[in-house]
């Protein structure tokens, strides 16, 4: 069966729906939203249909469709009764009156069908299986919904408003090249980021054939699992010209980067920085000044122990445009995947994040401030200093039997959760091969791990 997907203006031809049940209600709602003139014929209707009629959105005829029903020539007739014989008879009558027919009970006997629609007006995306697999159609639509943000409607509206300006300024033979240049510029991303002034400046540069200065996107890649990326992070990862990435950004996320993009590893680990921070800052500035779309990709959230603030301070001081995309921080991601709620009414009413590896390489934390009842303590980068951390917390007054969880490679397939106490954890990790990245969670919420763990 061959089908031809077309886009039909809803207000051009009248529609008739025969049937008053849930299927008819869904069709009526779709048509009303499209601005169609709708007549619905049925002896009884759902509350949704009655509401549309009460609002004047459609005309309701509370009666059975007649055996000699007269349809306006050229109408689109939707047959949605529960009686196949009635639908068949009415389909024959409608076609004899030069109407187009959609039978909701018989996909093979349709002149037109209703696709599943992703509405980002004026952008519309439709999905159809010719009526043969509605569940699959809905599934695909839901997947696409996730990857087409609502702001794409704003982008489509801007492009629509730009058409007349392009026609007036550029000769016909140059317009296609402009649209390619514009769509690959930073203007669309600026529109999606709700920065209209910068989008307009980029658009004007494209119209003049100029190259605008590039931009840096500081993006949090989350704790490891690629499924935890935000939609905006994924879009920027896929559209970057050059990527500077850290040690905690795994292969699963780097696989999402455009193969044509330049990739530079600038990761750090204790006592070894592959590229000093000042040099990273200069690399970002230089790449942006070349007009490139620069992606600074960091594990977790760039503003939580990620030195992201230092990097954008340099960008701001140089006048380089930038945007920041938060990521799921390790504390949230690893705790969730370990089945340990960071707060719980019966165990902890507050949570505190600290780093176990300070700038000078020491582990000199304000220990007395960390001792607080009903609080969860989360320690980043604390694996090597864990024996000192445990002893110092005990010395500051935290009970030795306080539960401790060490989450190794959190959210990844190889995740392991090690459970102990402040007094037992130093001996536990001695002689065991535990690999970074790790996250340490201290507090009574750790007791919930055995009950709430949901990953093997």
C-alpha positions as CSV (number, residue, x, y, z in Angstrom):
1,X,0.0,0.0,0.0
2,X,1.6,3.3,-1.1
3,X,1.0,6.5,0.9
4,X,2.0,10.1,0.2
5,X,2.5,12.3,3.2
6,X,1.1,15.8,2.6
7,X,0.5,18.8,4.9
8,X,-3.2,19.9,4.7
9,X,-4.4,23.3,5.9
10,X,-7.2,22.5,8.5
11,X,-9.3,25.5,7.5
12,X,-9.6,24.9,3.8
13,X,-12.2,22.0,3.6
14,X,-14.9,21.0,6.0
15,X,-14.6,17.8,8.1
16,X,-17.4,15.5,9.2
17,X,-16.9,13.0,12.0
18,X,-19.4,10.2,12.5
19,X,-19.1,8.7,15.9
20,X,-19.1,10.0,19.5
21,X,-16.7,7.8,21.4
22,X,-13.1,8.2,22.5
23,X,-11.6,7.7,19.0
24,X,-13.9,10.3,17.6
25,X,-13.0,12.7,20.5
26,X,-9.3,12.4,19.7
27,X,-9.9,13.2,16.0
28,X,-12.2,16.1,16.9
29,X,-9.6,17.6,19.2
30,X,-6.9,17.3,16.5
31,X,-9.1,19.0,13.9
32,X,-10.2,21.8,16.2
33,X,-6.6,22.6,17.1
34,X,-5.9,22.8,13.3
35,X,-8.7,25.3,12.9
36,X,-11.0,23.0,10.9
37,X,-14.7,23.4,10.4
38,X,-16.1,20.2,12.1
39,X,-19.5,18.7,12.0
40,X,-19.8,15.7,14.4
41,X,-22.8,13.3,14.0
42,X,-23.6,10.8,16.9
43,X,-26.6,10.1,19.1
44,X,-24.3,10.2,22.2
45,X,-20.9,11.8,22.7
46,X,-18.2,11.9,25.3
47,X,-17.8,14.7,27.8
48,X,-14.8,16.0,25.8
49,X,-16.8,16.2,22.6
50,X,-19.7,17.9,24.4
51,X,-17.2,20.4,25.9
52,X,-15.9,21.3,22.4
53,X,-19.5,21.8,21.2
54,X,-20.4,23.9,24.2
55,X,-17.4,26.1,23.4
56,X,-18.5,26.5,19.8
57,X,-15.4,24.7,18.5
58,X,-17.5,22.2,16.5
59,X,-21.1,21.7,15.4
60,X,-22.8,18.8,17.0
61,X,-25.7,16.8,15.5
62,X,-27.1,14.4,18.2
63,X,-28.6,11.8,15.9
64,X,-27.7,8.6,14.1
65,X,-26.1,9.0,10.7
66,X,-28.7,8.3,8.0
67,X,-28.5,5.6,5.4
68,X,-28.9,8.3,2.8
69,X,-26.5,10.8,4.5
70,X,-25.7,13.8,2.4
71,X,-22.1,15.1,2.7
72,X,-20.8,18.3,1.2
73,X,-18.8,17.5,-1.9
74,X,-15.0,17.6,-1.2
75,X,-15.4,17.1,2.5
76,X,-13.1,14.9,4.6
77,X,-15.3,12.3,6.3
78,X,-14.0,10.5,9.4
79,X,-15.9,7.3,10.2
80,X,-15.4,6.3,13.9
81,X,-18.5,4.3,14.9
82,X,-18.3,0.9,16.5
83,X,-20.2,-0.7,13.7
84,X,-18.1,-1.9,10.7
85,X,-21.2,-2.3,8.5
86,X,-22.3,1.3,9.2
87,X,-18.8,2.5,8.5
88,X,-18.6,0.6,5.2
89,X,-22.0,1.9,4.0
90,X,-21.2,5.5,4.9
91,X,-17.8,5.2,3.2
92,X,-19.4,4.2,-0.1
93,X,-21.9,7.0,0.2
94,X,-19.2,9.6,1.0
95,X,-17.0,8.6,-1.9
96,X,-20.0,8.7,-4.3
97,X,-20.4,12.3,-3.2
98,X,-16.7,13.0,-4.0
99,X,-15.6,13.1,-0.4
100,X,-12.3,11.7,1.1
101,X,-12.8,9.0,3.7
102,X,-10.9,7.9,6.8
103,X,-12.2,4.7,8.5
104,X,-10.7,4.3,11.9
105,X,-11.7,0.6,12.0
106,X,-10.2,-0.3,8.6
107,X,-6.7,1.1,7.9
108,X,-6.7,-0.4,4.3
109,X,-9.8,1.5,3.4
110,X,-8.6,5.0,3.9
111,X,-8.2,7.9,1.5
112,X,-6.4,9.8,4.3
113,X,-5.1,9.1,7.7
114,X,-4.2,11.0,10.9
115,X,-0.5,10.8,11.7
116,X,1.0,11.3,15.1
117,X,2.1,14.9,15.3
118,X,4.9,16.6,17.2
119,X,3.7,20.2,17.4
120,X,6.3,22.9,17.5
121,X,4.3,25.4,15.5
122,X,5.1,26.5,12.9
123,X,7.3,23.4,12.9
124,X,5.2,20.2,12.6
125,X,6.7,16.7,12.5
126,X,4.4,13.8,11.7
127,X,4.9,10.0,12.1
128,X,2.7,7.4,10.5
129,X,2.6,3.6,10.0
130,X,-0.4,4.0,7.6
131,X,-2.7,3.1,10.5
132,X,-1.3,-0.5,10.7
133,X,0.7,-0.1,14.0
134,X,-0.7,2.8,16.1
135,X,1.3,1.7,19.2
136,X,4.5,1.9,17.2
137,X,3.5,5.3,15.8
138,X,2.9,6.6,19.4
139,X,6.2,5.1,20.5
140,X,8.2,6.8,17.8
141,X,6.4,10.1,18.4
142,X,7.3,10.0,22.1
143,X,11.0,9.3,21.3
144,X,11.0,12.2,18.8
145,X,9.3,14.5,21.3
146,X,12.2,14.0,23.7
147,X,14.7,15.2,21.0
148,X,12.8,18.2,19.7
149,X,12.5,20.8,22.4
150,X,9.6,23.1,22.6
151,X,11.9,26.0,21.8
152,X,12.2,24.7,18.2
153,X,8.9,26.4,17.6
154,X,10.6,29.7,18.4
155,X,13.4,28.8,16.0
156,X,11.0,27.9,13.2
157,X,9.1,31.2,13.8
158,X,12.3,33.2,13.6
159,X,13.3,31.4,10.3
160,X,9.8,32.2,9.0
161,X,10.1,35.9,9.8
162,X,13.6,36.0,8.2
163,X,12.4,34.8,4.7
164,X,11.3,38.2,3.5
165,X,14.5,39.9,4.6
166,X,16.6,37.3,2.8
167,X,14.5,37.7,-0.4
168,X,15.0,41.5,-0.3
169,X,18.7,41.5,0.4
170,X,20.1,38.5,-1.5
171,X,19.7,37.5,-5.1
172,X,18.0,34.2,-5.7
173,X,21.2,32.3,-6.5
174,X,22.7,33.2,-3.1
175,X,19.8,32.3,-0.8
176,X,20.4,28.6,-0.5
177,X,24.0,29.2,0.5
178,X,22.8,31.8,3.1
179,X,20.4,29.3,4.7
180,X,23.1,26.7,4.9
181,X,25.5,29.2,6.4
182,X,22.8,30.5,8.8
183,X,21.7,27.0,10.0
184,X,25.4,26.1,10.7
185,X,26.0,29.4,12.5
186,X,25.5,30.1,16.2
187,X,22.2,31.9,15.5
188,X,19.9,28.9,15.9
189,X,21.6,27.9,19.2
190,X,21.2,31.5,20.4
191,X,17.5,31.4,19.6
192,X,17.2,28.1,21.5
193,X,19.1,29.6,24.4
194,X,16.7,32.6,24.4
195,X,19.3,35.2,23.5
196,X,17.6,37.1,20.7
197,X,20.0,40.0,20.5
198,X,23.0,37.8,20.0
199,X,21.0,35.7,17.5
200,X,20.2,38.8,15.5
201,X,23.8,39.9,15.5
202,X,24.8,36.5,14.2
203,X,22.1,36.5,11.6
204,X,23.2,40.0,10.3
205,X,26.7,38.7,10.0
206,X,25.5,35.8,8.0
207,X,23.6,38.1,5.7
208,X,26.7,40.2,5.2
209,X,28.9,37.1,4.6
210,X,30.9,37.9,7.7
211,X,32.3,35.4,10.2
212,X,31.3,36.0,13.8
213,X,33.4,35.3,16.8
214,X,32.9,31.7,18.1
215,X,31.3,30.7,21.4
216,X,32.2,28.4,24.3
217,X,29.7,26.1,25.8
218,X,30.6,24.9,29.3
219,X,28.7,21.7,29.5
220,X,28.2,19.3,32.4
221,X,28.3,15.7,31.2
222,X,26.8,14.2,34.3
223,X,28.3,11.4,36.4
224,X,28.9,8.9,33.6
225,X,25.8,7.3,32.2
226,X,25.1,9.0,28.8
227,X,21.3,8.6,29.4
228,X,21.7,11.3,32.1
229,X,22.7,14.0,29.7
230,X,20.3,16.9,29.3
231,X,18.8,17.5,25.9
232,X,20.7,20.8,25.5
233,X,24.0,19.1,26.5
234,X,23.4,16.5,23.8
235,X,22.6,19.1,21.2
236,X,25.8,21.0,21.9
237,X,27.9,17.9,22.0
238,X,26.7,16.9,18.6
239,X,27.2,20.3,17.0
240,X,30.6,21.3,18.4
241,X,33.6,22.1,16.1
242,X,36.1,21.5,18.8
243,X,35.9,19.7,22.2
244,X,38.1,20.0,25.3
245,X,37.2,17.2,27.6
246,X,38.1,16.0,31.1
247,X,39.1,12.6,32.5
248,X,35.7,11.9,34.0
249,X,33.9,12.2,30.6
250,X,33.6,8.5,29.5
251,X,33.7,6.9,26.1
252,X,29.9,6.5,25.9
253,X,29.6,10.3,26.0
254,X,32.5,11.0,23.7
255,X,31.0,8.6,21.1
256,X,28.2,11.2,20.7
257,X,30.6,13.9,19.5
258,X,30.7,14.6,15.7
259,X,33.5,12.5,14.3
260,X,34.7,15.5,12.3
261,X,35.1,17.6,15.5
262,X,38.6,18.3,16.9
263,X,39.0,16.6,20.3
264,X,41.5,17.5,23.0
265,X,42.0,15.7,26.3
266,X,42.7,18.2,29.1
267,X,41.9,16.0,32.0
268,X,43.4,16.2,35.5
269,X,44.0,13.7,38.3
270,X,45.7,14.1,41.6
271,X,49.3,15.4,41.2
272,X,49.1,15.3,37.4
273,X,47.5,17.8,35.1
274,X,47.8,16.9,31.4
275,X,47.2,20.6,30.6
276,X,47.6,23.4,33.2
277,X,44.4,25.3,34.0
278,X,45.8,28.6,32.6
279,X,46.6,26.8,29.3
280,X,43.1,25.4,29.1
281,X,41.7,28.8,29.5
282,X,43.8,30.1,26.6
283,X,42.9,27.2,24.4
284,X,39.2,27.9,24.8
285,X,39.8,31.6,24.1
286,X,41.9,30.9,21.0
287,X,39.5,28.4,19.5
288,X,36.5,30.8,20.0
289,X,38.5,33.7,18.4
290,X,38.8,31.5,15.3
291,X,35.0,31.4,15.0
292,X,34.6,27.8,16.2
293,X,31.8,26.4,18.3
294,X,33.8,25.3,21.3
295,X,32.6,22.6,23.8
296,X,34.2,22.5,27.2
297,X,33.0,19.2,28.5
298,X,33.2,18.3,32.2
299,X,32.1,15.4,34.2
300,X,29.2,16.0,36.6
301,X,28.2,19.7,37.0
302,X,30.8,22.3,35.9
303,X,29.9,24.6,38.9
304,X,30.3,21.9,41.6
305,X,34.0,21.3,42.2
306,X,34.5,21.5,38.4
307,X,36.4,24.8,38.2
308,X,33.9,25.9,35.6
309,X,33.6,29.3,37.3
310,X,37.3,29.9,36.8
311,X,37.2,29.2,33.1
312,X,34.2,31.4,32.3
313,X,35.8,34.2,34.4
314,X,38.6,34.2,31.8
315,X,36.1,34.1,28.9
316,X,34.1,36.9,30.3
317,X,37.2,39.0,30.8
318,X,38.2,38.5,27.2
319,X,34.7,39.2,25.8
320,X,34.2,35.7,24.5
321,X,30.5,34.7,24.3
322,X,29.7,31.6,26.4
323,X,26.8,29.6,27.9
324,X,26.7,27.2,30.7
325,X,24.7,23.9,30.7
326,X,24.4,22.2,34.1
327,X,24.8,18.5,34.5
328,X,23.7,16.0,37.1
329,X,26.4,16.3,39.8
330,X,28.0,13.1,41.1
331,X,26.4,13.4,44.5
332,X,22.9,13.2,43.0
333,X,23.6,10.7,40.3
334,X,25.7,8.3,42.3
335,X,23.5,8.4,45.3
336,X,20.4,7.7,43.2
337,X,22.0,4.8,41.4
338,X,23.2,3.4,44.7
339,X,19.7,3.6,46.3
340,X,20.8,6.1,48.9
341,X,18.5,9.2,49.2
342,X,20.6,12.2,50.3
343,X,17.8,13.5,52.4
344,X,15.1,11.5,54.1
345,X,12.5,12.7,56.7
346,X,13.6,10.0,59.2
347,X,17.4,10.2,58.7
348,X,18.6,13.5,57.2
349,X,17.1,17.0,56.7
350,X,20.2,18.6,55.1
351,X,23.1,17.6,52.9
352,X,26.6,19.1,52.5
353,X,29.0,18.7,49.7
354,X,32.8,19.0,50.3
355,X,35.9,18.0,48.4
356,X,38.4,15.7,49.9
357,X,41.2,17.0,47.7
358,X,41.8,20.7,48.1
359,X,43.8,23.0,45.8
360,X,47.0,22.6,47.8
361,X,46.8,18.8,47.7
362,X,45.9,18.5,51.4
363,X,42.8,17.3,53.2
364,X,42.4,20.1,55.7
365,X,38.6,20.4,56.0
366,X,36.7,22.4,58.7
367,X,36.0,19.1,60.6
368,X,33.9,20.6,63.4
369,X,31.5,22.3,61.0
370,X,30.9,18.9,59.3
371,X,29.6,17.3,62.5
372,X,25.9,17.9,62.5
373,X,23.0,15.7,63.4
374,X,20.5,14.7,60.7
375,X,22.9,15.7,58.0
376,X,24.3,13.8,55.0
377,X,27.9,14.5,54.2
378,X,29.0,13.9,50.6
379,X,32.8,13.9,49.8
380,X,34.1,14.3,46.3
381,X,37.6,13.1,45.3
382,X,38.2,11.6,48.7
383,X,39.4,8.1,48.0
384,X,43.1,8.6,48.7
385,X,42.4,10.7,51.8
386,X,39.6,8.5,53.1
387,X,41.5,7.1,56.1
388,X,42.4,10.7,57.2
389,X,38.8,11.8,56.6
390,X,37.4,9.0,58.8
391,X,39.8,9.6,61.6
392,X,39.3,13.3,61.6
393,X,35.6,13.1,61.6
394,X,35.7,10.7,64.6
395,X,38.1,13.0,66.4
396,X,35.7,15.9,65.8
397,X,32.9,14.0,67.5
398,X,31.2,12.0,64.8
399,X,30.2,8.5,66.1
400,X,32.6,5.8,64.8
401,X,29.6,3.6,63.9
402,X,28.3,6.3,61.5
403,X,27.6,4.5,58.2
404,X,29.7,5.2,55.1
405,X,29.2,4.3,51.5
406,X,31.9,4.5,48.9
407,X,30.4,4.5,45.4
408,X,32.9,3.4,42.8
409,X,32.3,4.3,39.1
410,X,28.8,5.5,40.0
411,X,26.0,5.2,37.3
412,X,28.3,3.2,35.0
413,X,27.7,-0.5,34.3
414,X,30.7,-1.4,36.5
415,X,29.4,0.5,39.5
416,X,30.2,-0.9,42.9
417,X,28.9,0.2,46.3
418,X,31.2,-0.4,49.3
419,X,29.5,-0.1,52.7
420,X,31.2,0.3,56.1
421,X,31.4,2.7,59.0
422,X,33.8,5.5,59.9
423,X,35.8,3.1,62.0
424,X,35.8,0.2,59.6
425,X,36.2,1.8,56.2
426,X,39.9,2.6,56.3
427,X,40.7,-1.1,57.0
428,X,38.1,-2.2,54.4
429,X,39.7,-0.3,51.5
430,X,43.2,-1.4,52.5
431,X,44.3,-4.2,50.2
432,X,41.2,-3.8,47.9
433,X,41.6,-2.5,44.4
434,X,39.1,0.4,44.2
435,X,39.2,2.6,41.1
436,X,38.3,6.3,40.7
437,X,36.1,8.0,40.3
438,X,34.6,7.4,43.7
439,X,32.1,9.3,45.9
440,X,31.9,9.0,49.6
441,X,28.5,9.4,51.4
442,X,28.5,9.6,55.2
443,X,25.4,9.5,57.3
444,X,22.4,7.5,58.5
445,X,20.8,7.6,55.0
446,X,23.4,4.9,54.0
447,X,21.4,2.4,56.1
448,X,18.7,2.5,53.4
449,X,21.0,1.1,50.7
450,X,20.2,-2.5,51.2
451,X,16.5,-1.8,51.1
452,X,16.4,0.7,48.3
453,X,19.2,-0.5,46.0
454,X,17.7,-1.2,42.5
455,X,20.8,-2.1,40.5
456,X,22.6,-5.4,40.9
